[in-house]
Amino acid sequence: MTSRIFPAVLLALLVLTTPFHPATADNVKPPPECAAARNAQECADILSKLGKNPFDAFGAVGAEPVYGQNQTPAPPSKNGATTCQPLGILTALLTPLIAVIVGYIAYRQWRTAQNRLKLDLFDRRLAIHSAARDLIATVTSYGRIENKDIFAFLSGIQQARWLLNKRIVQYLEKELWPRVTKLQELMDTLDSPDQDRASNLRQQRELKEWIAGQRPSLDSQFDPFLKFPTHL
């Protein structure tokens, strides 16, 4: 809605501030001293020789004076000030307003781009957290780990080094990952003839307990990166 309203308002303001010059506009009358002057430069020279300021000699503000005619200055307003065109006042007031509106639109576009970036980063980081969380949940719920679970975890965390800090990357790759692969190895070799079954089961139990207890640690490390902004 905002993207549709502001261009229309801006167009209306531009139309209102565009000066309209009728074909028979009243000319400003030059001072009596310039009755014989043919142009503005000659009038300015005459006034300067008489010790007068050319910019204060005219009785009104408006179009180019007509020179070469015996005309009298335009009368001042009641308070002694020169007359002023209402359209000029309107233009002076609306021009800053247009600048403010254009600046606001640019600011909103910048904020929209920033919020879109935040949402995209949030989604990508949440996917990494979900991959690790799902792996922990699989071990906790089923007590075993399969190749498909390993592949899903590796695929889910492959962008972690570009989206998260080094501490989380080290945790995923150097702490969680080695223990998960070790657990899978112990499960696969449990029934091997040369395997100490009791030792194997003890190591499996220790690894499962460690992995099951990683949910709070995982959440606390991801917490600074997954705080969703309350004001967009």
N, C-alpha and C positions, 0 to 999 in steps of 0.2 A: 504494500500500500504506500509506504513512504517513497519508494522508488518511482511511483507514478505521480504522486502529488507534487513533489518538489520540482520536477521539470516543468510542470504546468504553471506553478507559482512563479518560477524563475522567468518563464516566457512572458507571463502577464506583466511582471515588473519591468522587463526590458521594453515591452511595448509602451508602458506608461512613462518611462523615462526617456523615450526617444523624442527629441524636440520636433515640434510641428511648425514649419515656416510657411505662413500663407503668402500668396502671391503679392498682396498689397500690404505688407507689414509697415507699421509706422516707423519712420526714421528718427533717430535722435537729432535734435537740432543743435548745430554748433554754436559756440558763443558768438556774440556780435563782432568781436575782433576778427573772427575768421570768415566774415561775410564774403571777402574777396578771394579766399583761399580756394584752390582747385582740388586739393586732396588733404589727407590727414597730415602728411609731412609738412606741407606749407603752413597748415594751421598750427602745428606744434612749434615751428620756427617762429611764427608771429608771437605766440604766447610766451615763448622763452625770451624773446627780445623785450617783451613788456614786463618780464619778471614774474610771470604767472606759471603755475604748474599745469601742464596740458592735461594731466589726469584728473585734476579737480575742476576743470573749466566747464565740463558738460553737466547739464542739469538732470540727466537721466541715463540709465544703462540700457542698451538695447542694440539695434542694428547699426550698421555703418552710417555716420552722419552724411547728409547731403550738403556738399560744398558748392560754392559759387552762387548761392542764393541768399538774399537778405532775410534771414529768419532769426527769431528770438529764441533764447534757451527755453527748454521745457520747464514748467513750474515745479518746484519741489513739493513733497508731500506735506501734510499738515504738521508733522513733527520736525520738519526741516531736513529729513533724510531724503536721499534720492529714491525714486520709485524703483520697485523690484518686481520682476515677473514671477507670478505664482508657480509657473512651470519650472523655473530655475530653482525655487525653494524645494519643490517636490523632488526634482532630480538630485539635489544635494542630499536630501534625506534618504532617498531610496538607494542611492549608489552604495553607501556602507552596508545597508541591509542586504543587498544582493551579494556583497562580498562575504557577509556572515553566513548566508544560506549556502553559498558555494563551498565555504570552508567547512561547514557542518556536514554537508554531503560527502566531502572528501574524507572527513574524520570517520564518519560511519562506515564508509567503504574500507578504510584501513582497519577499523575494529572488526568488521566482518571477516576480513582476511586473517587477522590474528586469531579470532575464535575458531575459524575453520582449521587453522594449523594446530591449535590446541586440541581440538576434537580428533584430528587425525593422529596426533601423537598419543593421545589417550587410548584410542582403539588399538594401535600397534603394541603399546606397552601392556595393555590388558591381555592381548593374545599371548604374549610371552608368559605372563603370570599364569594364565589359564593352562598353558602347556605344562608348566612345572607343577601346578596344583593337581592337574589330572593324573600325572605320573605318581605323585604322592598318594592320591586317593586310591589309585589302582592297587598299589602295594598294601595300603592299609586295609582295603576292603576284601581283596582276594588273596593276599599273601603270596602272590607270585607276579612275575614280570615276563612279558613275552616280547618277541621282536617287534610286533606292530606298535607296542607301547613305547619302545625305545625309539623307533623311527618317528613317531608322532612328537615325542619330546624334542628330538634333534631338529626336526623341521620347524617346530614352534619357537625355538630359542635362537635360530640362526641370525636374526637381526638384533640380538640383544647388545652386542658390542657397539652398535651405532645409536641405540636409543636409550641405553641405561648407563650407569656408572661402572667403573672397573670392579668395585666391590661386589655388585650383583653378578657380573659376568664371571668373576672368580668363584663365587658361590655356586653358580649353576654348572660351570665347566670343571672346577677342581674339587668341589666338595660333594655336591649332589650326584653328578654324573658318575664319578668313579665308584661310589657305593652302590648305585643302581646296577651298574655292569658287574660289579663283584657279586651282588646278590644273584643275578641271573646265572653267572658262572657256577656258583655254589649249587644252585638248583639243578643245573644241567649235569653236574658231576656227582650228585648225591649218591647215585646207585653204582658208581664206578668201583671196580674191585680194589683199586689201590687208594680209595678215599676213606678217611677216618670219618665214619658216619656221625658219630657223636660230636666231633669237632666241627664237622660241616653244619650240623643242625644248630650248634651253639653260635656259630658265626652268622648263620642266617637270622637267628632270633635277634642278635645284637644289631644287625643291619636294618631289619624290619622295624625295630623299636626306634632306631635313630631316624629313619626315613619318616615314620609315622609322626614323630614329634617335630617335624620341620615346618608344619603349616603355620604356626605363629611366627617363626623366624622368616619365612617366605613373605608373609603379609607385612611384617614390620619393615623389611627391606624395600618392598615395592610401594609402601605407603606414601612416601614423598612424591612419587611419580604418578600416582593414581588418584590424587586428590582432585576431584572434578571441580572446576571453578563454579562458584555459586552465582556470579554475576557475569553474563555474557554481553 
